[in-house]
Amino acid sequence: MGPLVPDIISANLNYIVALLIGICFGAILEQAGFSTSKKLVGLFYGYDFTVLRVFFTAGIVAMVGVMGLIHFGLLDINLVYINPTFVWSAIIGGIIMGAGFIIGGFCPGTSICAAAIGKIDAMIFILGSLVGVLIFAEGYSLFEPLYKAANLGNPRIFETLNISQNLFAFLMVSVALIAFYFVTLIESKVNKREVVFVKLSRENGLIILSGALLLIFSLLFTDRKADLLNLVNDDNFVKNYSIDEITPDEFAFRLVCENCERMQIIDFRNKKEYDKWSLPRSTHFTVDNLFEKEPNLFLKIKGSIKVFVANKEITEKKAAIIARRLGYKRIMILKGGLDEFNKEILQFEPIAKPQNIKEINLNRFRLQVKEEINRLIKENKPKGPVEKKQKRALGGC
């Protein structure tokens, strides 16, 4: 659960859209037969596995869909709420809910759906649920130690298993398709009917095609952030990648020039170094910021060049490659990095005996910008990182 297209539609309109989605969701549950307790408990008795098929399908489609949105940069996973895992409360709560599901014939969501069409047993189930909520709320001080025991934080299963996200997704889709096959066998045996799996029909063809596409997409939708970080770990690739550069002299000139084209300086040094001294009109960034929402908007400001700086040129170039691959334009790096800029500009020692007009002009220019830029640095207040205004939305089922 979370805000729908935040910053595009208002919070109140978000609630209206969520209500409409909820109505559609309820209608789908009703069409799937989830308002009938016999169909729901059929999962436990083996005569009807509609619940498994619907929810397993919803799960794997949502999983691959989220991977696709992340892959194409349409979703910031950092804004998606992941329920914390408390092991013992999850186990005990699961046993209680499972028992309630078998005895009552509903889960909380399907009971609302059934009550909405006038099912009296669903209304009684909801009443029992409210009593359970009241008991838990009033006795929370007694339940709290157990409720918060064995906190694992917000783990993701593929990270816990130490496998790639794509492999986990592929295995989940495979397990789902295999499960659909075997539950059909179980249904047929319990209901004493013959089943024919290989039956040429449009419906079966669409099911097979959908399953095949989910398997393919589960491997294609890689984690874009991990891919790009792995890409820039290859030093040979980074060295051979062409990125526009700005020389220390031109960079210094633009820093003191009031009528020059606007220049945004993105500083990728660590926070301690940046706070110690920073260039005017610079903003502190990390590589992680490149994948976040607010920095995304910051780097898309039109009418300016974006100069990435760091102590070493290789660090600048890695960040610039990631930015370019993410679609940012007019990205440049400071040639030689800040180490070279310090040496040639900020700590410039004039040529003792200039031999020609070029050296005379070089002395004059660098001494002037050295004094001016060092003054600006002293007056400059560190800025950044870019404030993250959009917070992770709380929610969950």
N, C-alpha and C positions, 0 to 999 in steps of 0.2 A: 504494500500500500504506500501511497505517496502522492505528492502534488502532481497534477497532470499539466504538462507544458507550462511550468512556472515561468514568470516574467513575460508570458505572452498573453495569457488570460488572467483575470483577477481571481483572488482567493474565493470569492463568493461564487463566481462562475465555475470554478473548479468543483465546488460542492454540487452544483447543479448537474455538471457533466458526470460526476461520480454517481449521483442518484440515477441518472439515465442508464449508466453502465450497470448499476446494481439491478435495475428493473430488467434489463436485457439478460443479465446473468440468471436472475430468478426464472425468467421465461425459458431459458435453455435448460435449467435444472428440471423444470416441470415437463418439458418436452422429452427429456431423457428418462423420465419416470421416477425422478428422485423425490417426488412428493408421496410416493407409495412405500410404506415401510416394508412390505413383502419383497419389493425389488432390492431395497437397501440391505436387508439382512440376508438376502440370497447369496451375497458374497461369502458369508460365514458358513452357510449350509451347502454351498457348492452348486446350486441350481441356476444362479444368475450372477454373472460377473460384470454387469454393466458399470457398477461403481468403479471397479478396478480399471476397466477400459477407459472410462471418461476421465478419471482423475490422473491416471498414468499418462494418457494422451495430452491432457492439459499441461502436466508437468514437463514433459519432454519438449513440447512445442514452445512453452514459455522459456525453458532453458536455452534452446537453440536460438529463439528469438532474441533473448537478452544478449547472447553471445554475438549475434549479428549486429545489434544496435551498438554494442561496445566496439566491435570491429570497425564499423564505419563512423565512429566518433559521434554517434547520436545520443549516447547515454553515458553519464558519468557514474560509474559504479560506486564511487565514494558517497554519492547522495542516496544510495539505495540502502534502506534499513535492513540489517540482518539480525534476526532474533538471537539474543544471547542463549547459550546452551548451558543449562544446569542439569547435570546428568540424572541425579536421583529424582528430582521433581518431574523431569521428562518421562522417566520410566514409570513412576507411580501414576502420573497424570495420564499417560498413554493407556495403562491398564484400566484406570477408572473410566476413561472415555470409551475404550473398546467394549468394556462391559456394558456401559450405558447404551452404546450403539446396538449391541445385540439384544438387550432387554427392551429398550424403547423403540428401536427400529429407525432412529434418526441420529444425525449429528446436528450440532447447533445451526449450521446453515440450512440444511435440508428441512429442519423442523419449522423454520420461519416460512420457507417456501410452501410446505404442506399446510401450515396454519392459515396462510393467505388464501387458500382455496377451500377453507372450511373443515379441514381434518381435525376432529376432536382429539384424537390420540396425540397429534402434534402439539395441540394447545396444552395438553397435560404435560407433555415432555418439556415444553418451554417453561411451564410453571415449576417443574422439578429442577430445571437448570437454574432458574432464579433463586430457588431455595439453596442450591449448592453454592451459588455465587455469594449469597448472604452469609452462609456458614463460613466460607473461606475468608470473607472480608472481616467478619466479626472475630474470627479466631486467628487472624493473621499473625499476631504476636506469637502464638503457639506454633504455627506452621512455618514461620520465617526461617528458622535454622535449616529445616529440611528443604524448603523452597529454594534457598540460595546455596545449597551444598554443591560441591564439585563443579564450580563455575569454570567452563572452558572458554569463555569469551565469545567471539563471533567467528567460529571456524567455518571454512568451506571444505567440503569433503575431499575434493581433489588435492587440496593443500595438505590435509591431514594424512592422506594416503601417499603423499609425495609423488603424485603423477601429474601429467599435464592436464590442463582443463579440457583440451580436445579429446584426449584419450578417455577421460572420465565421461564426457558427453557421449562419445561413440559407444562406450560400454553400456551406459544407461539406456540409450535408444535401442541397442541390441537386446538388452534384457527385457525391455518393454515389448518388443516384437516377438521375442521367444515366449514371454509370459502370455501374450494374447493367443498364441498357438496352443499352449498347453491348457489354458483355462477353457478354451473351446472344447478340447478333449474331455475335460472334467465335466463341463456342462452336458455334453452329449451323453456321457456315461450315467450321470445322475438322473437326467431327464429321459433316459432310455430312447434316444433317437440317433439315427445315423447322420454323420456329418461328412460332407464332401468339401475338402479344402481347395482342390484345384478345380474351380468352377469359373469358366470364362464369363465374366459379366463386367459391365461398366463400373459397378460399385467396387468389386474386388480389385479391378485394375487401378482405380483411384487410391484405394487403401495401400496397395503394394507400391505404387508410385510415390505416395506421400511418405511411406516408411523409408524408401530408398533415398528420397531427397533429404530427409532428416539425418540419415546416416552420413550422406555426403557433406551437408552443411556443418554437421558437428565437427568434421575434420577441417573444413575450409575456414570457418570463422575463428581464426586464431586470436589470441590476446594481443591487440595491436601494441600496447605498451611494452610487453615482454619482447615482441618481435623487434621493435625499434631499438630497445636497449641492447639486445643481442647483436643487432646489426652494427651499432657503433662501437661494440667491443672489439671488432675486427680493425686493428690499427692500419692495416694495408688498405682496407676499403676507405677508411676515414682520410688517409693521406692522399688518396687518388681522387677523392670526391671534390668537385669544383664548387667553391663557395666564394662569393664576392668579398673582397677584402678592402679595408680602409687603412691607410698608412698612419703611423703615429703622428706625423706632421699634419696631415689632413684632418685627422681626428681632433688634434689640439686646436686647429684653426676653427673647426665647427663648434667646439666648446665655447670659444670666446666670441664667435661671430653672432651678432644679433639678427642679421638679415638673411642668414643662410637657411636652407631648408631644414625643417624641424627634424631633430634626431632624438630617438628614444634609446637610452642606454640600458641594456639588460645585463645586470651583474650576476655572474654565476659563481662567485667566490663563496666561501662559507660565511655564515652569519657573523662570526666573531671578527673576521677580517673586514667585512663590509661595514660593521658598526665602528670599527677603528678609524677608517677613512673611506669616503665614497665620493665619486665624481658628481658634479652637478647634473641634474635631470636624469639621474640613474635610479633604477628600481631593482631591489634584490629579488632574485628568482632562484628556484631550484629546478632540476630537470622534471621532478614530479609536477611542478606548477604548469608545465607545458601541456599536461593532459587534463587540467582542471578547467572549470567553466569560466570563472572571473578572469584569470590570466588569458584565457582564450579570447575574451572580448577586448582585453587590453592590447593584445598583440595585433588585433584587427583594426586598430585606429588608422584611418586613412590619412594621407598627406604627410607621412613621415617615414624615415628609414629606421630600421631597428638594428642597432649595433650590439652584438653579443660580446661581452668582455669577461675575462677570467685571467688568472695569473699566467696560465699556459695557453698557447694557441690551440693545442689539441683539445683542451677542454671546451673552448669556445666552439670549435668546429663540430664536436660531437653534439652539442646542444643545438647548433645551427642546422645540422643534418636532420635531427629529429623534428625541429620546427618546420623545415622545408617539406619533409615527408608528411607532416600533419596539415599541410596546405597553406602555411603562412608565407606571405610574400614580402619582398624588399628586406630580406635578412642579410646582414653583413657581419663580418668578424673583424676584430682589431688585429692587424698583422703583428705577429710576435707576442701578442697578449699584453697584459698589464706589466709584466716583467720588463718587456722591451720598451713600453711606454714610460715606465719609471726611469729607465736608464737614459733614454733619448730625450725626454721632455722634463719630467718632474725633478730629476737629479742631473740635469744637463750641465756639463762643464764646458765652457766655451773653448774653441780652438785657440790655442795660445798665439800662434802666428798665422793668421789666414793667408793663404797663398793666392787666392783669386776672389772675384766678386761673389761667386757662389758661396764660398765659405764665409765671407763677410755677411752676406744676407742671412745665411743659416744661423750664424751667431746671433744676429740682431733678432730674427724671428723667434728662435727658441728661448732666448733670454726673456723676451717680452711675454710669450705665452707661459713660460715657466712661472713667472711671478704672478700672472693673472690667474692661472689655473690653481696654483697652490693657495691663493687667497680665496678663490671660490670653494675649494675643498674645505677650508677652515670654516667658512660660513655655511656650508651645506649641511642639512639635516638628513640623516639616513632615511630612506623611504622604502618600504616594502617589508615582507612580501605583499603582493596584492591581496587585499582583504577578501576573504571568502564570505560573501553575503548570504549565499544560499546554503542553508544548513541541511543536514541529513534529516529527512522526514521520518518521524516515528510512526510505527504502525505494525501491521502483521495480522495474521489470522490465528 
